[in-house]
Amino acid sequence: MYRLYQYPFSQHSRRVVSLLEEAGLEYEPILVDMARGEHQSTSYLAINPNHQVPTLLDGDIKLHESNAILRYLCVKNGLSDWYPEELPARAAVEQWLDWTQCRLGPAVTAIVFNRLFAGDKGDQEAIAQGLEQMVELSDILEKELQGKIFLAGERPSIADLALASNLFQLGMAGEIPDSTNIQGWYGRVSQLDGYQKSLPPDTQ
């Protein structure tokens, strides 16, 4: 059985939970309460020195990065529906996983962390910069989704799960883009049972 160290208000944790639930993979969720600083504890740092979640344990294998965990689970369990083998679809999945992590993720974190979790220490300039970046990023995503059901085809992939986890995060700050294609795509991903099971308890 997999062991997943996670925190429900972490978008990176939720994308992994979404896949585990969608694929029906057996796992033990282990809460790392970041609100109480457990990710900085000596015991957790021995598991993940990056003081982040999620961390997946599979026997002797230990993985920290959420998108690496998604890929690992797909390859190990033959989840080609979620991580397609056809090169054009695989390339699209890889591109949007990286885009989500490298471009969208920092803007989302700047907005949500500073507005909701940093309290009085929230960096207002970082929020403003994140919102400015979201104008460009939302436009890129809106155009990409024109005429598409999901990012890599007619079926959802791990790229959709990763991106949707960030959109939910933006929603906590009231900043989900309201453009037509993004709203339609997000509505489709939001209906997935695994996605619903990944959400923090008070928001389901």
JOTALIN-V538438 format. One line per field, one symbol per residue. ss: DSSP state (H for helix, E for strand, C for the rest). phi: phi as a letter, one per 20 degrees, with the letter a starting at -180 (. if undefined). burial: 1 if it has 16 or more other ideal C-beta (glycine too) atoms within 10 Angstrom, else 0. A space follows every 50 residues. Layout:
ss->???
phi->???
burial->???
This chain:
ss->CEEEEECCCCHHHHHHHHHHHHHCCCEEEEECCHHHCHHHCHHHHCCCCC CCCCEEEECCEEECCHHHHHHHHHHHHCCCCCCCCCHHHHHHHHHHHHHH HHHHHHHHHHHHHHHHHCHHHCCHHHHHHHHHHHHHHHHHHHHHCCCCCE CCECCCCHHHHHHHHHHHHHHHCCCCCCCHHHHHHHHHHHCCHHHHHHCC HHHC
phi->.fdcebbfeeffffffggfgffemefbdfcfdfffdmffdfgffffecfe lccecddcmeeccdfffffgfgffffdmeffecfefgfffffffgfffff fedfgffffgffffeddemfegeffffffffffffffffffgffegmdec fdqedfcfffffffffffgfffdmcfgeffffffffffffeffffffefg gfdf
burial->01111111111111111111110000100101010001100001001100 01111111000011111011111100001001110000100111011011 10011011111111100000000001101100110011001101100001 11000111111111111111011011100011001100100101100110 0000
